[in-house]
Amino acid sequence: MKFQNPVVVGSGSWGTALAIFLANKCRQVHLIGRDERVTAAINSTHCNERYLPNSTLPQNLVATTDLSLVTQADLLLFVVPTKATRSTAEKLVSLNIPESAVILSCAKGIELATGKRMSQIIGDYFPCNQIAVLSGPNHAEEIAEGLPAAATIGCSNEEVGLALQDIFATDRFRSYTNHDIAGIELGGAIKNVYAIAAGVTMGLKLGDNAISALVTRALAEMTRLGTDLGGKTETFAGLSGLGDLIATCFSVHSRNHKVGLALGQNRSLEEIVRELGMVAEGVPNTRSIYEAARRAGTRTPILDVVYAVIYENVPPAEALDRLFRQVPRKEGE
């Protein structure tokens, strides 16, 4: 099984980076966006000025707003913000996408109203297509530059998983397969919350000991919640769990880290999001993951204080005090 005609839906930084990657492997790649001015500019300048201004796009990467091109895809990538996944699926479902096309979900989050993962939402609309997921410590800026990286591909069909592994493999990018789709998606979604917490800790200038302790306990909490929501424990020790957690908690590229850093410096969330100009998935995901944790009955003290800072206007320093006032526990609990 070989993919010849990939189509990427979503022309943000991650969608553009994946389109660049695939354009270096395939004859042609279509990148579907919403704004005709943006897609026209991409085609004329071979640059996505808003999202990846420092990257040159290959000549065989064609940007468009024509959704009907999805009917020509043998590999369809969903790379839209999580809040737009359902509405995008609703638009595409009437276009008669071939049942042989593989749909790859590349967004990280869960839906607030339903608690569903992105692959579950897509699967509701395309029950006859094979749905897979891609996740890992992959900042768009570095993937676009061709810097070394690795990712995990989740797929229930081994043949399809191997075909995806093949197309997402170069001498600078290594991909791994894993049947635990739930764990892969949950790790990628939940870690966004802890990236905000890490940024807050740095913004408060609490030191290396504090940030190290926070990230370590975040991994324990992410594993606890992720397994309660259906993932496998070992997945959270992999690229879509620990790997992504490390990258997003410490990287200058992480939008969620930037949000937390600014919150720790006592800036308002509204100002931060407006200045960022892009979607920081951790902000809406904090609410959706908090609600999922409450439904599951999982103990999540770090998630709880991030939720309090973002949605209850609790000052970051006070939120930190709440963590330290927790009842002492054994480390393995």
Secondary structure, 3 states (H helix, E strand, C coil): CCCCCEEEECCCHHHHHHHHHHHCCCCCEEEECCCHHHHHHHHHHCCECCCECCCCCCCCEEEECCHHHHHHCCEEEECCCHHHHHHHHHHHHHHCCCCCCEEEECCCCECCCCCCEHHHHHHHHCCCCEEEEEECCCCHHHHHHCCCEEEEEECCCHHHHHHHHHHCCCCCEEEEEECCHHHHHHHHHHHHHHHHHHHHHHHCCCCHHHHHHHHHHHHHHHHHHHHHCCCCHHHHHCHHHHHHHHHHHHCCCCHHHHHHHHHHCCCCHHHHHHHHCCCCCHHHHHHHHHHHHHHHCCCCHHHHHHHHHHHCCCCHHHHHHHHHCCCCCCCCC
